[in-house]
Amino acid sequence: MGMVINAAPIYIKGIKDPEAASNTCYWGAGCYAATFGISVALLVKERAMGRRDSLEDASDAYGQFGADGKQRLVANRAGAGG
């Protein structure tokens, strides 16, 4: 959109300041690209570190069950029943 606003602002209705509008478009696109790039980098980093067991990482989720509840949940996940 920024290029269209720069090249032919007559095609976009309601723009009072084409230069400011195109700068806003470029800024928004830059924020989107940065967010996408950071997301991809974090996914690659996590994959390189290896996947961790979600039950071991989510220690806060066992607060209401205590340590015994966590052991039972891990055993149930492993198929031991209980």
Biopython code that builds the backbone (N, CA, C, O; Angstrom):
import numpy as np
from Bio.PDB.StructureBuilder import StructureBuilder

atoms = [
    (1, "MET", "N", (0.811, -1.183, 0.000)),
    (1, "MET", "CA", (0.000, 0.000, 0.000)),
    (1, "MET", "C", (0.865, 1.261, 0.000)),
    (1, "MET", "O", (0.533, 2.264, -0.632)),
    (2, "GLY", "N", (1.965, 1.184, 0.715)),
    (2, "GLY", "CA", (2.834, 2.345, 0.773)),
    (2, "GLY", "C", (3.325, 2.771, -0.596)),
    (2, "GLY", "O", (3.404, 3.965, -0.888)),
    (3, "MET", "N", (3.655, 1.801, -1.439)),
    (3, "MET", "CA", (4.120, 2.123, -2.788)),
    (3, "MET", "C", (2.992, 2.706, -3.630)),
    (3, "MET", "O", (3.217, 3.627, -4.415)),
    (4, "VAL", "N", (1.788, 2.180, -3.475)),
    (4, "VAL", "CA", (0.648, 2.707, -4.225)),
    (4, "VAL", "C", (0.365, 4.138, -3.792)),
    (4, "VAL", "O", (0.092, 5.002, -4.625)),
    (5, "ILE", "N", (0.430, 4.386, -2.492)),
    (5, "ILE", "CA", (0.181, 5.741, -1.996)),
    (5, "ILE", "C", (1.241, 6.705, -2.514)),
    (5, "ILE", "O", (0.926, 7.838, -2.877)),
    (6, "ASN", "N", (2.496, 6.263, -2.550)),
    (6, "ASN", "CA", (3.564, 7.116, -3.082)),
    (6, "ASN", "C", (3.398, 7.364, -4.575)),
    (6, "ASN", "O", (3.552, 8.491, -5.044)),
    (7, "ALA", "N", (3.085, 6.308, -5.320)),
    (7, "ALA", "CA", (3.041, 6.409, -6.778)),
    (7, "ALA", "C", (1.786, 7.130, -7.283)),
    (7, "ALA", "O", (1.866, 7.993, -8.157)),
    (8, "ALA", "N", (0.639, 6.768, -6.727)),
    (8, "ALA", "CA", (-0.620, 7.332, -7.235)),
    (8, "ALA", "C", (-1.619, 7.499, -6.094)),
    (8, "ALA", "O", (-2.544, 6.697, -5.964)),
    (9, "PRO", "N", (-1.445, 8.527, -5.268)),
    (9, "PRO", "CA", (-2.352, 8.705, -4.126)),
    (9, "PRO", "C", (-3.795, 9.005, -4.530)),
    (9, "PRO", "O", (-4.700, 8.961, -3.697)),
    (10, "ILE", "N", (-4.001, 9.307, -5.801)),
    (10, "ILE", "CA", (-5.353, 9.612, -6.272)),
    (10, "ILE", "C", (-6.250, 8.366, -6.229)),
    (10, "ILE", "O", (-7.473, 8.485, -6.144)),
    (11, "TYR", "N", (-5.644, 7.170, -6.289)),
    (11, "TYR", "CA", (-6.417, 5.931, -6.296)),
    (11, "TYR", "C", (-6.906, 5.528, -4.911)),
    (11, "TYR", "O", (-7.790, 4.678, -4.801)),
    (12, "ILE", "N", (-6.357, 6.114, -3.857)),
    (12, "ILE", "CA", (-6.749, 5.783, -2.489)),
    (12, "ILE", "C", (-7.593, 6.945, -1.967)),
    (12, "ILE", "O", (-7.119, 8.076, -1.866)),
    (13, "LYS", "N", (-8.829, 6.652, -1.642)),
    (13, "LYS", "CA", (-9.760, 7.700, -1.233)),
    (13, "LYS", "C", (-9.526, 8.111, 0.229)),
    (13, "LYS", "O", (-9.303, 7.260, 1.091)),
    (14, "GLY", "N", (-9.577, 9.400, 0.493)),
    (14, "GLY", "CA", (-9.552, 9.909, 1.852)),
    (14, "GLY", "C", (-8.181, 10.173, 2.442)),
    (14, "GLY", "O", (-8.076, 10.400, 3.648)),
    (15, "ILE", "N", (-7.127, 10.153, 1.643)),
    (15, "ILE", "CA", (-5.785, 10.412, 2.170)),
    (15, "ILE", "C", (-5.480, 11.899, 2.032)),
    (15, "ILE", "O", (-5.501, 12.462, 0.938)),
    (16, "LYS", "N", (-5.196, 12.517, 3.179)),
    (16, "LYS", "CA", (-4.895, 13.948, 3.165)),
    (16, "LYS", "C", (-3.408, 14.218, 3.018)),
    (16, "LYS", "O", (-3.006, 15.183, 2.368)),
    (17, "ASP", "N", (-2.587, 13.359, 3.625)),
    (17, "ASP", "CA", (-1.126, 13.524, 3.552)),
    (17, "ASP", "C", (-0.524, 12.210, 3.046)),
    (17, "ASP", "O", (-0.256, 11.315, 3.847)),
    (18, "PRO", "N", (-0.305, 12.075, 1.735)),
    (18, "PRO", "CA", (0.192, 10.805, 1.175)),
    (18, "PRO", "C", (1.528, 10.361, 1.752)),
    (18, "PRO", "O", (1.745, 9.167, 1.962)),
    (19, "GLU", "N", (2.422, 11.304, 2.009)),
    (19, "GLU", "CA", (3.740, 10.924, 2.531)),
    (19, "GLU", "C", (3.624, 10.316, 3.929)),
    (19, "GLU", "O", (4.260, 9.301, 4.214)),
    (20, "ALA", "N", (2.831, 10.917, 4.792)),
    (20, "ALA", "CA", (2.644, 10.384, 6.147)),
    (20, "ALA", "C", (1.933, 9.030, 6.103)),
    (20, "ALA", "O", (2.266, 8.121, 6.863)),
    (21, "ALA", "N", (0.953, 8.907, 5.206)),
    (21, "ALA", "CA", (0.221, 7.647, 5.084)),
    (21, "ALA", "C", (1.136, 6.526, 4.588)),
    (21, "ALA", "O", (1.064, 5.404, 5.090)),
    (22, "SER", "N", (1.982, 6.815, 3.624)),
    (22, "SER", "CA", (2.882, 5.772, 3.127)),
    (22, "SER", "C", (3.919, 5.399, 4.184)),
    (22, "SER", "O", (4.277, 4.228, 4.308)),
    (23, "ASN", "N", (4.404, 6.377, 4.945)),
    (23, "ASN", "CA", (5.342, 6.064, 6.029)),
    (23, "ASN", "C", (4.694, 5.169, 7.078)),
    (23, "ASN", "O", (5.339, 4.263, 7.607)),
    (24, "THR", "N", (3.431, 5.416, 7.380)),
    (24, "THR", "CA", (2.710, 4.575, 8.326)),
    (24, "THR", "C", (2.568, 3.149, 7.792)),
    (24, "THR", "O", (2.694, 2.185, 8.548)),
    (25, "CYS", "N", (2.307, 3.019, 6.501)),
    (25, "CYS", "CA", (2.216, 1.683, 5.888)),
    (25, "CYS", "C", (3.541, 0.942, 5.986)),
    (25, "CYS", "O", (3.573, -0.239, 6.331)),
    (26, "TYR", "N", (4.627, 1.633, 5.684)),
    (26, "TYR", "CA", (5.945, 0.994, 5.753)),
    (26, "TYR", "C", (6.284, 0.609, 7.191)),
    (26, "TYR", "O", (6.852, -0.457, 7.428)),
    (27, "TRP", "N", (5.940, 1.469, 8.150)),
    (27, "TRP", "CA", (6.209, 1.178, 9.553)),
    (27, "TRP", "C", (5.429, -0.057, 9.994)),
    (27, "TRP", "O", (5.972, -0.921, 10.683)),
    (28, "GLY", "N", (4.170, -0.143, 9.603)),
    (28, "GLY", "CA", (3.348, -1.306, 9.934)),
    (28, "GLY", "C", (3.890, -2.590, 9.316)),
    (28, "GLY", "O", (3.906, -3.640, 9.957)),
    (29, "ALA", "N", (4.331, -2.493, 8.069)),
    (29, "ALA", "CA", (4.914, -3.665, 7.407)),
    (29, "ALA", "C", (6.207, -4.085, 8.088)),
    (29, "ALA", "O", (6.495, -5.275, 8.210)),
    (30, "GLY", "N", (6.988, -3.098, 8.534)),
    (30, "GLY", "CA", (8.227, -3.414, 9.249)),
    (30, "GLY", "C", (7.962, -4.103, 10.577)),
    (30, "GLY", "O", (8.669, -5.040, 10.946)),
    (31, "CYS", "N", (6.946, -3.641, 11.294)),
    (31, "CYS", "CA", (6.573, -4.290, 12.570)),
    (31, "CYS", "C", (6.112, -5.724, 12.323)),
    (31, "CYS", "O", (6.478, -6.633, 13.068)),
    (32, "TYR", "N", (5.314, -5.923, 11.284)),
    (32, "TYR", "CA", (4.851, -7.266, 10.942)),
    (32, "TYR", "C", (6.031, -8.174, 10.599)),
    (32, "TYR", "O", (6.095, -9.313, 11.061)),
    (33, "ALA", "N", (6.958, -7.675, 9.796)),
    (33, "ALA", "CA", (8.127, -8.466, 9.400)),
    (33, "ALA", "C", (9.001, -8.792, 10.605)),
    (33, "ALA", "O", (9.515, -9.905, 10.715)),
    (34, "ALA", "N", (9.172, -7.830, 11.511)),
    (34, "ALA", "CA", (9.984, -8.078, 12.707)),
    (34, "ALA", "C", (9.332, -9.125, 13.594)),
    (34, "ALA", "O", (10.014, -10.014, 14.105)),
    (35, "THR", "N", (8.023, -9.033, 13.784)),
    (35, "THR", "CA", (7.312, -10.018, 14.600)),
    (35, "THR", "C", (7.401, -11.403, 13.978)),
    (35, "THR", "O", (7.624, -12.390, 14.679)),
    (36, "PHE", "N", (7.228, -11.473, 12.684)),
    (36, "PHE", "CA", (7.326, -12.762, 11.986)),
    (36, "PHE", "C", (8.737, -13.330, 12.111)),
    (36, "PHE", "O", (8.908, -14.518, 12.385)),
    (37, "GLY", "N", (9.746, -12.486, 11.910)),
    (37, "GLY", "CA", (11.134, -12.940, 12.005)),
    (37, "GLY", "C", (11.485, -13.436, 13.400)),
    (37, "GLY", "O", (12.152, -14.460, 13.541)),
    (38, "ILE", "N", (11.046, -12.724, 14.427)),
    (38, "ILE", "CA", (11.312, -13.156, 15.806)),
    (38, "ILE", "C", (10.612, -14.475, 16.084)),
    (38, "ILE", "O", (11.186, -15.350, 16.732)),
    (39, "SER", "N", (9.383, -14.635, 15.606)),
    (39, "SER", "CA", (8.649, -15.884, 15.811)),
    (39, "SER", "C", (9.375, -17.066, 15.168)),
    (39, "SER", "O", (9.527, -18.122, 15.781)),
    (40, "VAL", "N", (9.814, -16.875, 13.940)),
    (40, "VAL", "CA", (10.532, -17.954, 13.246)),
    (40, "VAL", "C", (11.843, -18.267, 13.963)),
    (40, "VAL", "O", (12.199, -19.436, 14.112)),
    (41, "ALA", "N", (12.562, -17.242, 14.406)),
    (41, "ALA", "CA", (13.830, -17.459, 15.104)),
    (41, "ALA", "C", (13.610, -18.236, 16.392)),
    (41, "ALA", "O", (14.394, -19.130, 16.711)),
    (42, "LEU", "N", (12.565, -17.916, 17.132)),
    (42, "LEU", "CA", (12.283, -18.640, 18.373)),
    (42, "LEU", "C", (11.873, -20.085, 18.100)),
    (42, "LEU", "O", (12.243, -20.987, 18.852)),
    (43, "LEU", "N", (11.118, -20.310, 17.036)),
    (43, "LEU", "CA", (10.757, -21.687, 16.675)),
    (43, "LEU", "C", (11.989, -22.498, 16.294)),
    (43, "LEU", "O", (12.123, -23.655, 16.691)),
    (44, "VAL", "N", (12.885, -21.895, 15.528)),
    (44, "VAL", "CA", (14.117, -22.587, 15.131)),
    (44, "VAL", "C", (14.977, -22.867, 16.355)),
    (44, "VAL", "O", (15.542, -23.953, 16.482)),
    (45, "LYS", "N", (15.078, -21.899, 17.252)),
    (45, "LYS", "CA", (15.875, -22.082, 18.463)),
    (45, "LYS", "C", (15.314, -23.210, 19.322)),
    (45, "LYS", "O", (16.069, -24.039, 19.829)),
    (46, "GLU", "N", (13.986, -23.246, 19.488)),
    (46, "GLU", "CA", (13.377, -24.292, 20.296)),
    (46, "GLU", "C", (13.564, -25.656, 19.661)),
    (46, "GLU", "O", (13.795, -26.642, 20.360)),
    (47, "ARG", "N", (13.467, -25.719, 18.349)),
    (47, "ARG", "CA", (13.662, -27.002, 17.675)),
    (47, "ARG", "C", (15.111, -27.465, 17.826)),
    (47, "ARG", "O", (15.361, -28.659, 17.993)),
    (48, "ALA", "N", (16.074, -26.531, 17.767)),
    (48, "ALA", "CA", (17.481, -26.879, 17.905)),
    (48, "ALA", "C", (17.785, -27.375, 19.317)),
    (48, "ALA", "O", (18.651, -28.230, 19.500)),
    (49, "MET", "N", (17.081, -26.846, 20.309)),
    (49, "MET", "CA", (17.297, -27.272, 21.695)),
    (49, "MET", "C", (16.677, -28.632, 21.959)),
    (49, "MET", "O", (17.019, -29.283, 22.946)),
    (50, "GLY", "N", (15.795, -29.063, 21.116)),
    (50, "GLY", "CA", (15.115, -30.336, 21.304)),
    (50, "GLY", "C", (13.798, -30.115, 22.021)),
    (50, "GLY", "O", (13.647, -29.164, 22.788)),
    (51, "ARG", "N", (12.878, -30.973, 21.774)),
    (51, "ARG", "CA", (11.567, -30.834, 22.405)),
    (51, "ARG", "C", (11.633, -31.377, 23.824)),
    (51, "ARG", "O", (12.197, -32.442, 24.080)),
    (52, "ARG", "N", (11.047, -30.623, 24.733)),
    (52, "ARG", "CA", (10.991, -31.049, 26.133)),
    (52, "ARG", "C", (9.607, -31.592, 26.426)),
    (52, "ARG", "O", (8.629, -31.224, 25.776)),
    (53, "ASP", "N", (9.536, -32.470, 27.412)),
    (53, "ASP", "CA", (8.253, -33.034, 27.799)),
    (53, "ASP", "C", (7.395, -31.936, 28.408)),
    (53, "ASP", "O", (7.824, -31.251, 29.336)),
    (54, "SER", "N", (6.198, -31.769, 27.896)),
    (54, "SER", "CA", (5.341, -30.682, 28.374)),
    (54, "SER", "C", (4.970, -30.866, 29.834)),
    (54, "SER", "O", (4.740, -29.876, 30.529)),
    (55, "LEU", "N", (4.903, -32.099, 30.326)),
    (55, "LEU", "CA", (4.569, -32.302, 31.735)),
    (55, "LEU", "C", (5.704, -31.853, 32.646)),
    (55, "LEU", "O", (5.453, -31.357, 33.744)),
    (56, "GLU", "N", (6.926, -32.015, 32.215)),
    (56, "GLU", "CA", (8.056, -31.601, 33.037)),
    (56, "GLU", "C", (8.218, -30.088, 33.045)),
    (56, "GLU", "O", (8.656, -29.520, 34.045)),
    (57, "ASP", "N", (7.874, -29.434, 31.954)),
    (57, "ASP", "CA", (8.034, -27.981, 31.871)),
    (57, "ASP", "C", (6.933, -27.221, 32.579)),
    (57, "ASP", "O", (7.160, -26.103, 33.043)),
    (58, "ALA", "N", (5.766, -27.790, 32.671)),
    (58, "ALA", "CA", (4.612, -27.076, 33.209)),
    (58, "ALA", "C", (4.444, -27.349, 34.697)),
    (58, "ALA", "O", (3.396, -27.837, 35.118)),
    (59, "SER", "N", (5.452, -27.043, 35.495)),
    (59, "SER", "CA", (5.400, -27.349, 36.921)),
    (59, "SER", "C", (4.314, -26.560, 37.637)),
    (59, "SER", "O", (3.784, -27.033, 38.642)),
    (60, "ASP", "N", (3.971, -25.379, 37.152)),
    (60, "ASP", "CA", (2.927, -24.581, 37.797)),
    (60, "ASP", "C", (1.550, -25.207, 37.642)),
    (60, "ASP", "O", (0.651, -24.927, 38.435)),
    (61, "ALA", "N", (1.376, -26.037, 36.648)),
    (61, "ALA", "CA", (0.070, -26.631, 36.403)),
    (61, "ALA", "C", (-0.289, -27.682, 37.448)),
    (61, "ALA", "O", (-1.438, -28.118, 37.507)),
    (62, "TYR", "N", (0.663, -28.093, 38.266)),
    (62, "TYR", "CA", (0.416, -29.149, 39.242)),
    (62, "TYR", "C", (0.209, -28.598, 40.645)),
    (62, "TYR", "O", (0.162, -29.365, 41.606)),
    (63, "GLY", "N", (0.086, -27.283, 40.779)),
    (63, "GLY", "CA", (-0.045, -26.678, 42.095)),
    (63, "GLY", "C", (-1.199, -27.237, 42.890)),
    (63, "GLY", "O", (-1.060, -27.441, 44.096)),
    (64, "GLN", "N", (-2.334, -27.494, 42.265)),
    (64, "GLN", "CA", (-3.488, -27.989, 42.997)),
    (64, "GLN", "C", (-3.385, -29.476, 43.317)),
    (64, "GLN", "O", (-4.103, -29.952, 44.196)),
    (65, "PHE", "N", (-2.525, -30.223, 42.645)),
    (65, "PHE", "CA", (-2.394, -31.651, 42.874)),
    (65, "PHE", "C", (-1.232, -31.998, 43.788)),
    (65, "PHE", "O", (-1.226, -33.070, 44.392)),
    (66, "GLY", "N", (-0.253, -31.117, 43.902)),
    (66, "GLY", "CA", (0.936, -31.405, 44.690)),
    (66, "GLY", "C", (1.867, -32.338, 43.942)),
    (66, "GLY", "O", (1.616, -32.689, 42.789)),
    (67, "ALA", "N", (2.947, -32.741, 44.604)),
    (67, "ALA", "CA", (3.960, -33.600, 43.977)),
    (67, "ALA", "C", (3.388, -34.971, 43.650)),
    (67, "ALA", "O", (3.716, -35.543, 42.610)),
    (68, "ASP", "N", (2.528, -35.513, 44.528)),
    (68, "ASP", "CA", (1.943, -36.835, 44.282)),
    (68, "ASP", "C", (1.044, -36.793, 43.042)),
    (68, "ASP", "O", (1.033, -37.732, 42.246)),
    (69, "GLY", "N", (0.301, -35.713, 42.886)),
    (69, "GLY", "CA", (-0.556, -35.577, 41.720)),
    (69, "GLY", "C", (0.254, -35.514, 40.437)),
    (69, "GLY", "O", (-0.153, -36.057, 39.410)),
    (70, "LYS", "N", (1.396, -34.854, 40.497)),
    (70, "LYS", "CA", (2.255, -34.769, 39.316)),
    (70, "LYS", "C", (2.765, -36.158, 38.943)),
    (70, "LYS", "O", (2.791, -36.509, 37.763)),
    (71, "GLN", "N", (3.167, -36.947, 39.927)),
    (71, "GLN", "CA", (3.658, -38.299, 39.643)),
    (71, "GLN", "C", (2.556, -39.151, 39.036)),
    (71, "GLN", "O", (2.808, -39.928, 38.115)),
    (72, "ARG", "N", (1.329, -39.013, 39.546)),
    (72, "ARG", "CA", (0.222, -39.788, 38.985)),
    (72, "ARG", "C", (-0.077, -39.365, 37.549)),
    (72, "ARG", "O", (-0.345, -40.208, 36.693)),
    (73, "LEU", "N", (-0.029, -38.054, 37.286)),
    (73, "LEU", "CA", (-0.287, -37.596, 35.931)),
    (73, "LEU", "C", (0.789, -38.073, 34.957)),
    (73, "LEU", "O", (0.478, -38.460, 33.831)),
    (74, "VAL", "N", (2.045, -38.047, 35.382)),
    (74, "VAL", "CA", (3.128, -38.538, 34.533)),
    (74, "VAL", "C", (2.968, -40.030, 34.295)),
    (74, "VAL", "O", (3.178, -40.502, 33.178)),
    (75, "ALA", "N", (2.596, -40.784, 35.336)),
    (75, "ALA", "CA", (2.393, -42.230, 35.183)),
    (75, "ALA", "C", (1.230, -42.508, 34.245)),
    (75, "ALA", "O", (1.311, -43.413, 33.414)),
    (76, "ASN", "N", (0.144, -41.742, 34.363)),
    (76, "ASN", "CA", (-1.008, -41.940, 33.471)),
    (76, "ASN", "C", (-0.642, -41.628, 32.031)),
    (76, "ASN", "O", (-1.079, -42.316, 31.108)),
    (77, "ARG", "N", (0.159, -40.590, 31.841)),
    (77, "ARG", "CA", (0.589, -40.238, 30.494)),
    (77, "ARG", "C", (1.437, -41.366, 29.901)),
    (77, "ARG", "O", (1.372, -41.632, 28.701)),
    (78, "ALA", "N", (2.235, -42.027, 30.750)),
    (78, "ALA", "CA", (3.097, -43.101, 30.273)),
    (78, "ALA", "C", (2.337, -44.403, 30.064)),
    (78, "ALA", "O", (2.886, -45.358, 29.516)),
    (79, "GLY", "N", (1.061, -44.453, 30.499)),
    (79, "GLY", "CA", (0.263, -45.644, 30.292)),
    (79, "GLY", "C", (0.272, -46.601, 31.448)),
    (79, "GLY", "O", (-0.195, -47.732, 31.317)),
    (80, "ALA", "N", (0.797, -46.172, 32.592)),
    (80, "ALA", "CA", (0.869, -47.068, 33.750)),
    (80, "ALA", "C", (-0.465, -47.167, 34.468)),
    (80, "ALA", "O", (-0.693, -48.119, 35.214)),
    (81, "GLY", "N", (-1.345, -46.205, 34.257)),
    (81, "GLY", "CA", (-2.637, -46.222, 34.934)),
    (81, "GLY", "C", (-2.463, -45.863, 36.396)),
    (81, "GLY", "O", (-1.358, -45.543, 36.835)),
    (82, "GLY", "N", (-3.531, -45.912, 37.140)),
    (82, "GLY", "CA", (-3.302, -45.592, 38.535)),
    (82, "GLY", "C", (-4.500, -45.294, 39.253)),
    (82, "GLY", "O", (-4.447, -45.005, 40.448)),
]
sb = StructureBuilder()
sb.init_structure("model")
sb.init_model(0)
sb.init_chain("A")
sb.init_seg("    ")
for serial, (resi, resn, name, xyz) in enumerate(atoms, 1):
    if name == "N":
        sb.init_residue(resn, " ", resi, " ")
    sb.init_atom(name, np.array(xyz, "f"), 0.0, 1.0, " ", f" {name:<3s}", serial, name[0])
structure = sb.get_structure()
